Each structure stands twice: as structure tokens, then as C-alpha cells.
Amino acid sequence: MENVVLIIHLLLALALIGVVLMQRSEGGGLGMGSGGGGGAMSGRAAATALGKVTWVLAAAFICTSVALTVIAAQNSSSSSVFDRLGTSAPAAEDTDTTLPGGDSLLPPAEGDAPLVPRAD
């Protein structure tokens, strides 16, 4: 089922790319040059056949995207990543927290005196 929806999704993507590339340009990029009446920023949208096909393909593309998301969520909800690997989670390792000179990297304990800089 997932493969069928995925193939339909890919065909819709290719068709959507083709239809968008076949449409007529509306002028300059980002709405530049739309000083006339029928530009991209006007209230009236051109209702051409390619425009309608673009909307239908876009809606179908979104529907197949949602369907693929739902199918993937159903397939992965029964197990975790560690269940699929077949191993348990790694145990925490004890790390050495001392510097080579013997100083500790940990903050001082409550009873230790604070280190105050001296002005010599």
C-alpha cells in the first residue's frame, strides 16, 4: 500500500513540475513589473486551464503527502529504534575526572574553601 501511494506521489510531483514549467511567466521576478492591470498582485487571478490543473495537482500532492505520513506513523508506532536494532541501550561509563597534574575537573565540595585571587 505504501509503495502504491509513493509511486502516485512521485508521479504527481513530476506532473506538477511539468505543469508549472508550461505556464506563462507573469513578468519580472518577485512581482516586479506588475504595474499593469493583470499582474500577480492584482485582485483577479487568471483562471486558465493550466492554473486549474496546477491547483488540482497541488491538492492531490498534499493529500498523498499526508497519507504517506500517516502510513509511516502507523508502521513505526509499534517499536522503538532500540527494538529494531536488537540491542539494549548503552550503559553509562565511569569516566576519569582528573587532570594529568592530579587536579579534579569537578567543582569544589561544600567544605572546601573558595579560591580567592590574591593581589600581590
N, C-alpha and C positions, 0 to 999 in steps of 0.2 A: 504494500500500500504506500509506504513511504517513497519507494522508488518511482512509482507512477506519479505521485504528486510532485516529486523533484524534477522529473522529466517535463511535466507540464509547466512547472515554474521556470525552467531553463528556456523552453520554447516561447513562453510569454515574454521573458526578458529579451530574447533575440528579436521577437516581433515588435516589442516596444521600442527598442533601439532603432530598428528599421523605419518604423512609422515616424518617429521623432526626426530622423535624418531626412525624410522625404518632405517634411513640412517646409513652407516658405518662411524665410527669415523676416522678422518684423522690423528690421532696421539695425541700428548700432547696438553694441553690447550694453547691457545694464540699463536699457530704456533710453539711451542717448539717441537723439534724432527723432523722437516721437512727438514733434511739435504739431504734426497734422492731426486730423480728426480720428483716424482709426488705429492709433498706436496701441502698444501693450498696456499703457497706463490709463486708457480710456475706460469708461463705464461699460461700453458694449463690447462683448467678446465675439470674435468671429466664430460662427457655428458651421465650420466646414466639415466635410465628411472625415478628413484626417484628424481633425480635432476631436470629433466624437469617438473615433476608433481609439485615439490615444487615451481618452478617459476610460473607455471600457477595458482596454488592456491594463491600464494602471490599477483599476479596481480589482481585476482578476489577479494581478500580480500581488497585490496586498493580501487578498484572500488566501492565495496559496502560501504566502509567507507566514500568515497566522496559522494555517493548517500544518505547515511543517514544524512550527514552534510547538504546537500542541502535541503532535506526534512524537517529537523528540523529548518533550517533558514526560509523556506517558512511558516511554521506553526507559528513561533513566531514573524514574522516581522510585523504583523498587530496590535499587542498590546504590552503594556509595562507591567512590573511587577505590578505596581500600578493598572492598569486596571484589571488585573486578580484577584487582592486581593479585589477589590471593595471598597477600602478606599482611602482617599486623603493622600497626603504627610504630615508627622507630622510638625506642626508649631514650629518655634524656640521658646524656652522657655527663659524667663529672669532669669538669674542665679545671685545669690548674690556674688559679687566680693570683699567682705570684710573678713578679718581675724577675729578670735574671739576677738582679742585685739582692734579692730577698724581700723587697718591699711588696706589700699587698696592693692589689688593684681595688679592693673593696673599701667602702667608706669607713671611717673610724667608728669604733663601738661607742656606747654611751659613756663608759668610764674613762675613755681616753681624753686627754687634754687637747683642746683645739690648737691648731698650729697658727701662731700669730707671727706675722713678719716683723723683723727687727729693723730699726733704722740705725745702722752703725755709722 
